[in-house]
Amino acid sequence: MRERLKLVFRQYETRERQFEAVVRSKDLEILLARARAEQSVLKHLSVEALRNLALTLSIRSPASFARRARALAGEAQELSDEVEELSLSLATLRCSQDDVRVLLFCETIL
């Protein structure tokens, strides 16, 4: 009876970890979707900003145009890095979910 209770408790803990991993996975998917949306908006805004700068180039100096272009490129790179980081985190979390499922299956068999 004692061994059975230990087994049930371990299964409960394993299922709890799986549930937490699923919740974290969903959170990461949401963050990834938001980051991609922000990247898309920034890319669109960057194009619009570059068009506006091209129109007002006669007023602004070429140096300010170059600074703004570098700043926009830096922002786009940061967002791209963030999307990549979130993708890697999501992949890692999915792997850990698979590990938890295997543990659950093995404990059920035993």
Backbone as XML, in Angstrom:
<?xml version="1.0"?>
<chain id="A" units="angstrom">
  <residue number="1" name="MET">
    <atom name="N" x="0.827" y="-1.189" z="0.000"/>
    <atom name="CA" x="0.000" y="0.000" z="0.000"/>
    <atom name="C" x="0.878" y="1.263" z="0.000"/>
  </residue>
  <residue number="2" name="ARG">
    <atom name="N" x="1.934" y="1.240" z="0.796"/>
    <atom name="CA" x="2.834" y="2.386" z="0.888"/>
    <atom name="C" x="3.490" y="2.676" z="-0.468"/>
  </residue>
  <residue number="3" name="GLU">
    <atom name="N" x="3.930" y="1.604" z="-1.154"/>
    <atom name="CA" x="4.546" y="1.767" z="-2.471"/>
    <atom name="C" x="3.545" y="2.336" z="-3.468"/>
  </residue>
  <residue number="4" name="ARG">
    <atom name="N" x="2.317" y="1.910" z="-3.383"/>
    <atom name="CA" x="1.265" y="2.404" z="-4.284"/>
    <atom name="C" x="1.048" y="3.909" z="-4.059"/>
  </residue>
  <residue number="5" name="LEU">
    <atom name="N" x="1.043" y="4.323" z="-2.802"/>
    <atom name="CA" x="0.872" y="5.743" z="-2.496"/>
    <atom name="C" x="2.054" y="6.561" z="-3.020"/>
  </residue>
  <residue number="6" name="LYS">
    <atom name="N" x="3.251" y="6.029" z="-2.892"/>
    <atom name="CA" x="4.427" y="6.719" z="-3.423"/>
    <atom name="C" x="4.323" y="6.870" z="-4.937"/>
  </residue>
  <residue number="7" name="LEU">
    <atom name="N" x="3.875" y="5.797" z="-5.591"/>
    <atom name="CA" x="3.722" y="5.829" z="-7.043"/>
    <atom name="C" x="2.682" y="6.870" z="-7.461"/>
  </residue>
  <residue number="8" name="VAL">
    <atom name="N" x="1.558" y="6.898" z="-6.775"/>
    <atom name="CA" x="0.509" y="7.874" z="-7.077"/>
    <atom name="C" x="1.026" y="9.293" z="-6.860"/>
  </residue>
  <residue number="9" name="PHE">
    <atom name="N" x="1.774" y="9.496" z="-5.785"/>
    <atom name="CA" x="2.329" y="10.817" z="-5.506"/>
    <atom name="C" x="3.315" y="11.245" z="-6.588"/>
  </residue>
  <residue number="10" name="ARG">
    <atom name="N" x="4.185" y="10.341" z="-7.027"/>
    <atom name="CA" x="5.148" y="10.657" z="-8.095"/>
    <atom name="C" x="4.414" y="10.990" z="-9.404"/>
  </residue>
  <residue number="11" name="GLN">
    <atom name="N" x="3.359" y="10.221" z="-9.688"/>
    <atom name="CA" x="2.587" y="10.505" z="-10.900"/>
    <atom name="C" x="1.939" y="11.881" z="-10.814"/>
  </residue>
  <residue number="12" name="TYR">
    <atom name="N" x="1.420" y="12.221" z="-9.634"/>
    <atom name="CA" x="0.819" y="13.535" z="-9.447"/>
    <atom name="C" x="1.857" y="14.633" z="-9.670"/>
  </residue>
  <residue number="13" name="GLU">
    <atom name="N" x="3.051" y="14.472" z="-9.092"/>
    <atom name="CA" x="4.103" y="15.474" z="-9.270"/>
    <atom name="C" x="4.510" y="15.598" z="-10.730"/>
  </residue>
  <residue number="14" name="THR">
    <atom name="N" x="4.611" y="14.471" z="-11.405"/>
    <atom name="CA" x="4.999" y="14.484" z="-12.818"/>
    <atom name="C" x="3.935" y="15.181" z="-13.657"/>
  </residue>
  <residue number="15" name="ARG">
    <atom name="N" x="2.690" y="14.898" z="-13.380"/>
    <atom name="CA" x="1.596" y="15.559" z="-14.116"/>
    <atom name="C" x="1.559" y="17.056" z="-13.826"/>
  </residue>
  <residue number="16" name="GLU">
    <atom name="N" x="1.852" y="17.415" z="-12.596"/>
    <atom name="CA" x="1.904" y="18.832" z="-12.235"/>
    <atom name="C" x="3.010" y="19.546" z="-13.017"/>
  </residue>
  <residue number="17" name="ARG">
    <atom name="N" x="4.168" y="18.905" z="-13.124"/>
    <atom name="CA" x="5.267" y="19.488" z="-13.909"/>
    <atom name="C" x="4.880" y="19.599" z="-15.376"/>
  </residue>
  <residue number="18" name="GLN">
    <atom name="N" x="4.186" y="18.589" z="-15.887"/>
    <atom name="CA" x="3.759" y="18.644" z="-17.282"/>
    <atom name="C" x="2.792" y="19.806" z="-17.499"/>
  </residue>
  <residue number="19" name="PHE">
    <atom name="N" x="1.852" y="19.969" z="-16.577"/>
    <atom name="CA" x="0.891" y="21.061" z="-16.692"/>
    <atom name="C" x="1.607" y="22.411" z="-16.694"/>
  </residue>
  <residue number="20" name="GLU">
    <atom name="N" x="2.564" y="22.577" z="-15.788"/>
    <atom name="CA" x="3.330" y="23.826" z="-15.743"/>
    <atom name="C" x="4.105" y="24.046" z="-17.036"/>
  </residue>
  <residue number="21" name="ALA">
    <atom name="N" x="4.636" y="22.955" z="-17.603"/>
    <atom name="CA" x="5.372" y="23.073" z="-18.863"/>
    <atom name="C" x="4.433" y="23.473" z="-19.999"/>
  </residue>
  <residue number="22" name="VAL">
    <atom name="N" x="3.218" y="22.933" z="-20.005"/>
    <atom name="CA" x="2.244" y="23.296" z="-21.043"/>
    <atom name="C" x="1.866" y="24.770" z="-20.918"/>
  </residue>
  <residue number="23" name="VAL">
    <atom name="N" x="1.632" y="25.218" z="-19.694"/>
    <atom name="CA" x="1.282" y="26.630" z="-19.484"/>
    <atom name="C" x="2.430" y="27.529" z="-19.940"/>
  </residue>
  <residue number="24" name="ARG">
    <atom name="N" x="3.651" y="27.165" z="-19.578"/>
    <atom name="CA" x="4.823" y="27.964" z="-19.984"/>
    <atom name="C" x="4.958" y="27.960" z="-21.505"/>
  </residue>
  <residue number="25" name="SER">
    <atom name="N" x="4.683" y="26.807" z="-22.115"/>
    <atom name="CA" x="4.753" y="26.704" z="-23.569"/>
    <atom name="C" x="3.763" y="27.665" z="-24.227"/>
  </residue>
  <residue number="26" name="LYS">
    <atom name="N" x="2.556" y="27.708" z="-23.711"/>
    <atom name="CA" x="1.540" y="28.613" z="-24.262"/>
    <atom name="C" x="1.954" y="30.075" z="-24.074"/>
  </residue>
  <residue number="27" name="ASP">
    <atom name="N" x="2.511" y="30.375" z="-22.900"/>
    <atom name="CA" x="2.992" y="31.746" z="-22.665"/>
    <atom name="C" x="4.074" y="32.131" z="-23.671"/>
  </residue>
  <residue number="28" name="LEU">
    <atom name="N" x="4.997" y="31.195" z="-23.930"/>
    <atom name="CA" x="6.070" y="31.473" z="-24.885"/>
    <atom name="C" x="5.521" y="31.624" z="-26.306"/>
  </residue>
  <residue number="29" name="GLU">
    <atom name="N" x="4.510" y="30.830" z="-26.646"/>
    <atom name="CA" x="3.899" y="30.971" z="-27.974"/>
    <atom name="C" x="3.273" y="32.352" z="-28.127"/>
  </residue>
  <residue number="30" name="ILE">
    <atom name="N" x="2.628" y="32.823" z="-27.064"/>
    <atom name="CA" x="2.019" y="34.163" z="-27.100"/>
    <atom name="C" x="3.102" y="35.228" z="-27.248"/>
  </residue>
  <residue number="31" name="LEU">
    <atom name="N" x="4.176" y="35.110" z="-26.458"/>
    <atom name="CA" x="5.274" y="36.070" z="-26.561"/>
    <atom name="C" x="5.901" y="36.063" z="-27.947"/>
  </residue>
  <residue number="32" name="LEU">
    <atom name="N" x="6.047" y="34.871" z="-28.513"/>
    <atom name="CA" x="6.623" y="34.758" z="-29.848"/>
    <atom name="C" x="5.725" y="35.432" z="-30.881"/>
  </residue>
  <residue number="33" name="ALA">
    <atom name="N" x="4.423" y="35.201" z="-30.775"/>
    <atom name="CA" x="3.485" y="35.828" z="-31.714"/>
    <atom name="C" x="3.529" y="37.351" z="-31.591"/>
  </residue>
  <residue number="34" name="ARG">
    <atom name="N" x="3.596" y="37.836" z="-30.350"/>
    <atom name="CA" x="3.673" y="39.287" z="-30.141"/>
    <atom name="C" x="4.969" y="39.861" z="-30.719"/>
  </residue>
  <residue number="35" name="ALA">
    <atom name="N" x="6.069" y="39.159" z="-30.492"/>
    <atom name="CA" x="7.356" y="39.645" z="-30.997"/>
    <atom name="C" x="7.353" y="39.680" z="-32.522"/>
  </residue>
  <residue number="36" name="ARG">
    <atom name="N" x="6.776" y="38.649" z="-33.134"/>
    <atom name="CA" x="6.693" y="38.639" z="-34.596"/>
    <atom name="C" x="5.815" y="39.772" z="-35.108"/>
  </residue>
  <residue number="37" name="ALA">
    <atom name="N" x="4.709" y="40.021" z="-34.415"/>
    <atom name="CA" x="3.831" y="41.124" z="-34.813"/>
    <atom name="C" x="4.552" y="42.462" z="-34.680"/>
  </residue>
  <residue number="38" name="GLU">
    <atom name="N" x="5.267" y="42.636" z="-33.564"/>
    <atom name="CA" x="6.030" y="43.873" z="-33.368"/>
    <atom name="C" x="7.097" y="44.027" z="-34.437"/>
  </residue>
  <residue number="39" name="GLN">
    <atom name="N" x="7.749" y="42.928" z="-34.784"/>
    <atom name="CA" x="8.780" y="42.976" z="-35.819"/>
    <atom name="C" x="8.168" y="43.386" z="-37.155"/>
  </residue>
  <residue number="40" name="SER">
    <atom name="N" x="7.006" y="42.832" z="-37.454"/>
    <atom name="CA" x="6.330" y="43.170" z="-38.701"/>
    <atom name="C" x="5.944" y="44.649" z="-38.731"/>
  </residue>
  <residue number="41" name="VAL">
    <atom name="N" x="5.412" y="45.128" z="-37.606"/>
    <atom name="CA" x="5.025" y="46.537" z="-37.526"/>
    <atom name="C" x="6.252" y="47.426" z="-37.656"/>
  </residue>
  <residue number="42" name="LEU">
    <atom name="N" x="7.321" y="47.055" z="-36.964"/>
    <atom name="CA" x="8.547" y="47.858" z="-37.029"/>
    <atom name="C" x="9.104" y="47.876" z="-38.444"/>
  </residue>
  <residue number="43" name="LYS">
    <atom name="N" x="9.056" y="46.734" z="-39.115"/>
    <atom name="CA" x="9.555" y="46.681" z="-40.486"/>
    <atom name="C" x="8.721" y="47.600" z="-41.381"/>
  </residue>
  <residue number="44" name="HIS">
    <atom name="N" x="7.401" y="47.553" z="-41.185"/>
    <atom name="CA" x="6.519" y="48.425" z="-41.962"/>
    <atom name="C" x="6.803" y="49.885" z="-41.636"/>
  </residue>
  <residue number="45" name="LEU">
    <atom name="N" x="6.946" y="50.178" z="-40.341"/>
    <atom name="CA" x="7.233" y="51.557" z="-39.941"/>
    <atom name="C" x="8.597" y="52.001" z="-40.459"/>
  </residue>
  <residue number="46" name="SER">
    <atom name="N" x="9.547" y="51.093" z="-40.480"/>
    <atom name="CA" x="10.877" y="51.427" z="-40.978"/>
    <atom name="C" x="10.802" y="51.835" z="-42.444"/>
  </residue>
  <residue number="47" name="VAL">
    <atom name="N" x="10.030" y="51.081" z="-43.219"/>
    <atom name="CA" x="9.876" y="51.411" z="-44.638"/>
    <atom name="C" x="9.212" y="52.774" z="-44.782"/>
  </residue>
  <residue number="48" name="GLU">
    <atom name="N" x="8.148" y="52.995" z="-43.992"/>
    <atom name="CA" x="7.459" y="54.289" z="-44.044"/>
    <atom name="C" x="8.390" y="55.416" z="-43.602"/>
  </residue>
  <residue number="49" name="ALA">
    <atom name="N" x="9.152" y="55.171" z="-42.546"/>
    <atom name="CA" x="10.071" y="56.196" z="-42.051"/>
    <atom name="C" x="11.128" y="56.513" z="-43.102"/>
  </residue>
  <residue number="50" name="LEU">
    <atom name="N" x="11.636" y="55.484" z="-43.761"/>
    <atom name="CA" x="12.639" y="55.717" z="-44.802"/>
    <atom name="C" x="12.047" y="56.510" z="-45.971"/>
  </residue>
  <residue number="51" name="ARG">
    <atom name="N" x="10.812" y="56.219" z="-46.317"/>
    <atom name="CA" x="10.148" y="56.989" z="-47.383"/>
    <atom name="C" x="10.007" y="58.456" z="-46.977"/>
  </residue>
  <residue number="52" name="ASN">
    <atom name="N" x="9.560" y="58.660" z="-45.733"/>
    <atom name="CA" x="9.409" y="60.033" z="-45.251"/>
    <atom name="C" x="10.750" y="60.761" z="-45.208"/>
  </residue>
  <residue number="53" name="LEU">
    <atom name="N" x="11.772" y="60.038" z="-44.788"/>
    <atom name="CA" x="13.095" y="60.653" z="-44.757"/>
    <atom name="C" x="13.583" y="60.982" z="-46.167"/>
  </residue>
  <residue number="54" name="ALA">
    <atom name="N" x="13.280" y="60.098" z="-47.108"/>
    <atom name="CA" x="13.689" y="60.366" z="-48.483"/>
    <atom name="C" x="12.987" y="61.615" z="-49.019"/>
  </residue>
  <residue number="55" name="LEU">
    <atom name="N" x="11.723" y="61.798" z="-48.617"/>
    <atom name="CA" x="10.987" y="62.977" z="-49.066"/>
    <atom name="C" x="11.524" y="64.263" z="-48.451"/>
  </residue>
  <residue number="56" name="THR">
    <atom name="N" x="11.984" y="64.159" z="-47.211"/>
    <atom name="CA" x="12.470" y="65.361" z="-46.527"/>
    <atom name="C" x="13.985" y="65.454" z="-46.533"/>
  </residue>
  <residue number="57" name="LEU">
    <atom name="N" x="14.618" y="64.701" z="-47.389"/>
    <atom name="CA" x="16.080" y="64.673" z="-47.427"/>
    <atom name="C" x="16.658" y="66.047" z="-47.755"/>
  </residue>
  <residue number="58" name="SER">
    <atom name="N" x="15.945" y="66.811" z="-48.524"/>
    <atom name="CA" x="16.451" y="68.136" z="-48.863"/>
    <atom name="C" x="16.509" y="69.039" z="-47.631"/>
  </residue>
  <residue number="59" name="ILE">
    <atom name="N" x="15.659" y="68.766" z="-46.635"/>
    <atom name="CA" x="15.640" y="69.568" z="-45.412"/>
    <atom name="C" x="16.681" y="69.048" z="-44.425"/>
  </residue>
  <residue number="60" name="ARG">
    <atom name="N" x="16.757" y="67.727" z="-44.296"/>
    <atom name="CA" x="17.693" y="67.128" z="-43.336"/>
    <atom name="C" x="19.030" y="66.827" z="-43.997"/>
  </residue>
  <residue number="61" name="SER">
    <atom name="N" x="20.003" y="66.717" z="-43.171"/>
    <atom name="CA" x="21.333" y="66.426" z="-43.683"/>
    <atom name="C" x="21.482" y="64.923" z="-43.937"/>
  </residue>
  <residue number="62" name="PRO">
    <atom name="N" x="22.358" y="64.544" z="-44.845"/>
    <atom name="CA" x="22.598" y="63.118" z="-45.091"/>
    <atom name="C" x="23.088" y="62.382" z="-43.841"/>
  </residue>
  <residue number="63" name="ALA">
    <atom name="N" x="23.792" y="63.062" z="-42.972"/>
    <atom name="CA" x="24.289" y="62.422" z="-41.755"/>
    <atom name="C" x="23.141" y="62.012" z="-40.833"/>
  </residue>
  <residue number="64" name="SER">
    <atom name="N" x="22.118" y="62.882" z="-40.714"/>
    <atom name="CA" x="20.985" y="62.523" z="-39.845"/>
    <atom name="C" x="20.199" y="61.363" z="-40.444"/>
  </residue>
  <residue number="65" name="PHE">
    <atom name="N" x="20.098" y="61.329" z="-41.765"/>
    <atom name="CA" x="19.433" y="60.219" z="-42.445"/>
    <atom name="C" x="20.180" y="58.908" z="-42.161"/>
  </residue>
  <residue number="66" name="ALA">
    <atom name="N" x="21.480" y="58.947" z="-42.219"/>
    <atom name="CA" x="22.284" y="57.746" z="-41.982"/>
    <atom name="C" x="22.148" y="57.291" z="-40.523"/>
  </residue>
  <residue number="67" name="ARG">
    <atom name="N" x="22.147" y="58.253" z="-39.586"/>
    <atom name="CA" x="21.983" y="57.894" z="-38.170"/>
    <atom name="C" x="20.639" y="57.223" z="-37.932"/>
  </residue>
  <residue number="68" name="ARG">
    <atom name="N" x="19.591" y="57.802" z="-38.505"/>
    <atom name="CA" x="18.244" y="57.239" z="-38.332"/>
    <atom name="C" x="18.147" y="55.847" z="-38.963"/>
  </residue>
  <residue number="69" name="ALA">
    <atom name="N" x="18.742" y="55.678" z="-40.112"/>
    <atom name="CA" x="18.727" y="54.378" z="-40.780"/>
    <atom name="C" x="19.454" y="53.335" z="-39.932"/>
  </residue>
  <residue number="70" name="ARG">
    <atom name="N" x="20.590" y="53.718" z="-39.332"/>
    <atom name="CA" x="21.322" y="52.790" z="-38.463"/>
    <atom name="C" x="20.502" y="52.446" z="-37.227"/>
  </residue>
  <residue number="71" name="ALA">
    <atom name="N" x="19.831" y="53.442" z="-36.653"/>
    <atom name="CA" x="19.002" y="53.201" z="-35.470"/>
    <atom name="C" x="17.861" y="52.242" z="-35.792"/>
  </residue>
  <residue number="72" name="LEU">
    <atom name="N" x="17.214" y="52.453" z="-36.924"/>
    <atom name="CA" x="16.123" y="51.561" z="-37.324"/>
    <atom name="C" x="16.634" y="50.151" z="-37.605"/>
  </residue>
  <residue number="73" name="ALA">
    <atom name="N" x="17.780" y="50.047" z="-38.221"/>
    <atom name="CA" x="18.366" y="48.731" z="-38.483"/>
    <atom name="C" x="18.699" y="48.029" z="-37.168"/>
  </residue>
  <residue number="74" name="GLY">
    <atom name="N" x="19.196" y="48.780" z="-36.193"/>
    <atom name="CA" x="19.497" y="48.203" z="-34.876"/>
    <atom name="C" x="18.244" y="47.697" z="-34.178"/>
  </residue>
  <residue number="75" name="GLU">
    <atom name="N" x="17.161" y="48.482" z="-34.243"/>
    <atom name="CA" x="15.896" y="48.058" z="-33.635"/>
    <atom name="C" x="15.371" y="46.798" z="-34.308"/>
  </residue>
  <residue number="76" name="ALA">
    <atom name="N" x="15.455" y="46.739" z="-35.612"/>
    <atom name="CA" x="14.996" y="45.558" z="-36.345"/>
    <atom name="C" x="15.826" y="44.332" z="-35.957"/>
  </residue>
  <residue number="77" name="GLN">
    <atom name="N" x="17.117" y="44.507" z="-35.792"/>
    <atom name="CA" x="17.987" y="43.386" z="-35.392"/>
    <atom name="C" x="17.655" y="42.914" z="-33.984"/>
  </residue>
  <residue number="78" name="GLU">
    <atom name="N" x="17.393" y="43.854" z="-33.066"/>
    <atom name="CA" x="17.028" y="43.481" z="-31.692"/>
    <atom name="C" x="15.753" y="42.658" z="-31.683"/>
  </residue>
  <residue number="79" name="LEU">
    <atom name="N" x="14.760" y="43.089" z="-32.450"/>
    <atom name="CA" x="13.509" y="42.329" z="-32.517"/>
    <atom name="C" x="13.732" y="40.959" z="-33.138"/>
  </residue>
  <residue number="80" name="SER">
    <atom name="N" x="14.561" y="40.898" z="-34.153"/>
    <atom name="CA" x="14.863" y="39.618" z="-34.782"/>
    <atom name="C" x="15.546" y="38.679" z="-33.791"/>
  </residue>
  <residue number="81" name="ASP">
    <atom name="N" x="16.466" y="39.208" z="-33.000"/>
    <atom name="CA" x="17.145" y="38.409" z="-31.975"/>
    <atom name="C" x="16.156" y="37.907" z="-30.926"/>
  </residue>
  <residue number="82" name="GLU">
    <atom name="N" x="15.223" y="38.788" z="-30.541"/>
    <atom name="CA" x="14.227" y="38.402" z="-29.542"/>
    <atom name="C" x="13.327" y="37.289" z="-30.069"/>
  </residue>
  <residue number="83" name="VAL">
    <atom name="N" x="12.925" y="37.383" z="-31.329"/>
    <atom name="CA" x="12.103" y="36.331" z="-31.936"/>
    <atom name="C" x="12.876" y="35.018" z="-31.950"/>
  </residue>
  <residue number="84" name="GLU">
    <atom name="N" x="14.142" y="35.060" z="-32.303"/>
    <atom name="CA" x="14.976" y="33.854" z="-32.330"/>
    <atom name="C" x="15.106" y="33.251" z="-30.931"/>
  </residue>
  <residue number="85" name="GLU">
    <atom name="N" x="15.321" y="34.101" z="-29.926"/>
    <atom name="CA" x="15.457" y="33.633" z="-28.549"/>
    <atom name="C" x="14.166" y="32.967" z="-28.069"/>
  </residue>
  <residue number="86" name="LEU">
    <atom name="N" x="13.034" y="33.585" z="-28.384"/>
    <atom name="CA" x="11.750" y="33.005" z="-27.991"/>
    <atom name="C" x="11.509" y="31.681" z="-28.707"/>
  </residue>
  <residue number="87" name="SER">
    <atom name="N" x="11.915" y="31.582" z="-29.962"/>
    <atom name="CA" x="11.767" y="30.330" z="-30.701"/>
    <atom name="C" x="12.581" y="29.223" z="-30.049"/>
  </residue>
  <residue number="88" name="LEU">
    <atom name="N" x="13.814" y="29.539" z="-29.645"/>
    <atom name="CA" x="14.662" y="28.547" z="-28.982"/>
    <atom name="C" x="14.093" y="28.137" z="-27.634"/>
  </residue>
  <residue number="89" name="SER">
    <atom name="N" x="13.574" y="29.093" z="-26.879"/>
    <atom name="CA" x="12.972" y="28.779" z="-25.579"/>
    <atom name="C" x="11.767" y="27.867" z="-25.752"/>
  </residue>
  <residue number="90" name="LEU">
    <atom name="N" x="10.962" y="28.149" z="-26.750"/>
    <atom name="CA" x="9.785" y="27.332" z="-27.017"/>
    <atom name="C" x="10.190" y="25.921" z="-27.415"/>
  </residue>
  <residue number="91" name="ALA">
    <atom name="N" x="11.204" y="25.785" z="-28.232"/>
    <atom name="CA" x="11.674" y="24.461" z="-28.642"/>
    <atom name="C" x="12.211" y="23.691" z="-27.436"/>
  </residue>
  <residue number="92" name="THR">
    <atom name="N" x="12.947" y="24.352" z="-26.572"/>
    <atom name="CA" x="13.480" y="23.708" z="-25.364"/>
    <atom name="C" x="12.347" y="23.245" z="-24.461"/>
  </residue>
  <residue number="93" name="LEU">
    <atom name="N" x="11.348" y="24.086" z="-24.304"/>
    <atom name="CA" x="10.217" y="23.731" z="-23.451"/>
    <atom name="C" x="9.449" y="22.555" z="-24.030"/>
  </residue>
  <residue number="94" name="ARG">
    <atom name="N" x="9.291" y="22.520" z="-25.328"/>
    <atom name="CA" x="8.603" y="21.383" z="-25.944"/>
    <atom name="C" x="9.374" y="20.089" z="-25.731"/>
  </residue>
  <residue number="95" name="CYS">
    <atom name="N" x="10.694" y="20.156" z="-25.775"/>
    <atom name="CA" x="11.515" y="18.971" z="-25.500"/>
    <atom name="C" x="11.305" y="18.502" z="-24.072"/>
  </residue>
  <residue number="96" name="SER">
    <atom name="N" x="11.254" y="19.434" z="-23.119"/>
    <atom name="CA" x="11.059" y="19.041" z="-21.726"/>
    <atom name="C" x="9.665" y="18.463" z="-21.513"/>
  </residue>
  <residue number="97" name="GLN">
    <atom name="N" x="8.672" y="18.931" z="-22.265"/>
    <atom name="CA" x="7.336" y="18.349" z="-22.190"/>
    <atom name="C" x="7.372" y="16.901" z="-22.650"/>
  </residue>
  <residue number="98" name="ASP">
    <atom name="N" x="8.102" y="16.629" z="-23.710"/>
    <atom name="CA" x="8.220" y="15.261" z="-24.202"/>
    <atom name="C" x="8.870" y="14.369" z="-23.151"/>
  </residue>
  <residue number="99" name="ASP">
    <atom name="N" x="9.882" y="14.896" z="-22.450"/>
    <atom name="CA" x="10.533" y="14.129" z="-21.389"/>
    <atom name="C" x="9.545" y="13.782" z="-20.285"/>
  </residue>
  <residue number="100" name="VAL">
    <atom name="N" x="8.688" y="14.739" z="-19.923"/>
    <atom name="CA" x="7.697" y="14.499" z="-18.878"/>
    <atom name="C" x="6.707" y="13.438" z="-19.337"/>
  </residue>
  <residue number="101" name="ARG">
    <atom name="N" x="6.299" y="13.467" z="-20.585"/>
    <atom name="CA" x="5.368" y="12.457" z="-21.100"/>
    <atom name="C" x="5.979" y="11.062" z="-21.044"/>
  </residue>
  <residue number="102" name="VAL">
    <atom name="N" x="7.240" y="10.962" z="-21.394"/>
    <atom name="CA" x="7.925" y="9.667" z="-21.330"/>
    <atom name="C" x="7.974" y="9.178" z="-19.893"/>
  </residue>
  <residue number="103" name="LEU">
    <atom name="N" x="8.278" y="10.070" z="-18.948"/>
    <atom name="CA" x="8.289" y="9.702" z="-17.532"/>
    <atom name="C" x="6.929" y="9.198" z="-17.084"/>
  </residue>
  <residue number="104" name="LEU">
    <atom name="N" x="5.875" y="9.894" z="-17.464"/>
    <atom name="CA" x="4.518" y="9.479" z="-17.107"/>
    <atom name="C" x="4.221" y="8.091" z="-17.663"/>
  </residue>
  <residue number="105" name="PHE">
    <atom name="N" x="4.597" y="7.869" z="-18.906"/>
    <atom name="CA" x="4.339" y="6.589" z="-19.539"/>
    <atom name="C" x="5.098" y="5.474" z="-18.821"/>
  </residue>
  <residue number="106" name="CYS">
    <atom name="N" x="6.360" y="5.720" z="-18.505"/>
    <atom name="CA" x="7.176" y="4.710" z="-17.826"/>
    <atom name="C" x="6.640" y="4.397" z="-16.440"/>
  </residue>
  <residue number="107" name="GLU">
    <atom name="N" x="6.215" y="5.413" z="-15.698"/>
    <atom name="CA" x="5.662" y="5.181" z="-14.363"/>
    <atom name="C" x="4.352" y="4.425" z="-14.430"/>
  </residue>
  <residue number="108" name="THR">
    <atom name="N" x="3.572" y="4.678" z="-15.466"/>
    <atom name="CA" x="2.296" y="3.975" z="-15.624"/>
    <atom name="C" x="2.539" y="2.492" z="-15.891"/>
  </residue>
  <residue number="109" name="ILE">
    <atom name="N" x="3.553" y="2.198" z="-16.680"/>
    <atom name="CA" x="3.873" y="0.806" z="-17.006"/>
    <atom name="C" x="4.367" y="0.070" z="-15.769"/>
  </residue>
  <residue number="110" name="LEU">
    <atom name="N" x="5.200" y="0.761" z="-14.980"/>
    <atom name="CA" x="5.769" y="0.123" z="-13.784"/>
    <atom name="C" x="4.687" y="-0.020" z="-12.749"/>
  </residue>
</chain>
